[in-house]
Structures are given as structure tokens and as C-alpha cells.
Amino acid sequence: MAHVIVITGPSGVGKGTVIRLLRERMPSVRLSISATTRAPRPGEQDGIDYHFLGAEQFDLLIAQGAFAEHARYAGQQYGTLRSELEESPGEEDVIVLEIELQGARQIRESMPAALQVFIAPPSFETLRERLVGRGTDSAQTIDERLAVAGDELRAQDEFSEVIVNDRLGDAVDALERLVQGQLRGAID
Ligand code: 5GP
């Protein structure tokens, strides 16, 4: 079984950027490609950024037990397909799941050995600034995401590992140390 690393944190905290920089440093880290019913944003590609599915298709996969976890977030479905967690032969795999809180809780139950990392913003206000600044979401979507973010931030104590994404380089250093530690722990 591959090493599974769950990375959670509110929308706009910079999870995607931290993970991208980690993967530049550690090319053996794979990113699980999630399925979602939300519409692609400009520039997003099916099968690369997400598996973009229709609602019926998503429900069918739930019924078939195809998801390792799934959750509804801001009116859309998101989930990790079990097939994403399969190990590629001959490689020591590290798979990162970039998922929201409910999904992280499900993985905590089903895969207690997985490392769970919460990425927190330096302040709630920085989340708003980043969501507005990235310009990909409508005002209504931003409000929905900020409402969820409040709940997510209150849940961060559930996570043994919390990284505050204040300075990006420091956040990537901290995540890299955790992942290396997890790999060493598996070998010892
Ligand atoms: P976005 O729409 O901004 O790409 O993602 C919205 C939220 O859904 C983010 O917090 C993201 O981490 C989360 N998310 C993405 N993929 C999955 C998934 O497969 N499962 C769960 N539970 N959450 C996901």
C-alpha cells in the first residue's frame, strides 16, 4: 500500500501551491486526481485537474463503492476514487489527497496510518483576500467558501500536524519534513 498523506485546509489557504512546490522537490510524490461535479474553471483539464463528472455518474460511482471518501462541499460533490490509491508497481509511492474536512475524517477512520496535515491561514482575513484575489469564483461562491472555512478552522485541533501558511517557503519546508519523517517511520 502506498503512503497516503491527507492535506486539508480551507479554500484559499494555498494547499494547491504548497503541494505543487512539494512535488517539485519530491518528484516521487503523486497527487490523487479527485472526481467532482463542479464545472471546470478556465484552464482546468479533465483527467488532469479533476475527473469532471455529471451528478448521475457521480451517484452511480458512490453506489458502486468506487470512492475511498466523498463529500458534498459548497453544493457540489467531491471524492477520491479508490483506483487513485493503487500503488504503481516497483515504486515507493507517496500519494497526496488534497481534500476537505469531511473527506479527511473518513480517511482517518478507514486509513488510520495516513498522515493528516491541516494547512491554516495566518488569519481569516487573508483567506478572503486570497479568494477574491484569485478571481476564479463569484462573490456568492466566495461567501459560501468562507462560511465553510469557519467550520474547518474550528476543526484544526483534530489534526496532529498543523502548518500555518504564512511564508510559502516555510510551509513547504515544514510539509517536506513531515513527509520525509513519514517515509523514514515506515522504513524503521
Ligand atoms: P475546489 O472547488 O476549490 O477545487 O475544491 C473545493 C474543496 O474541495 C477544496 O477544499 C478541496 O480540497 C476539496 N476537494 C477536492 N477534491 C476532493 C476530494 O476528492 N474529496 C474531498 N472530500 N474534498 C475534495
Boltz pocket constraint, residues with backbone or C-beta under 6 A from the ligand:
constraints:
  - pocket:
      binder: B
      contacts: [[A, 7], [A, 9], [A, 10], [A, 11], [A, 34], [A, 35], [A, 38], [A, 69], [A, 70], [A, 71], [A, 73], [A, 78], [A, 79], [A, 80], [A, 98], [A, 99], [A, 100], [A, 101], [A, 102], [A, 103], [A, 104]]
      max_distance: 6.0
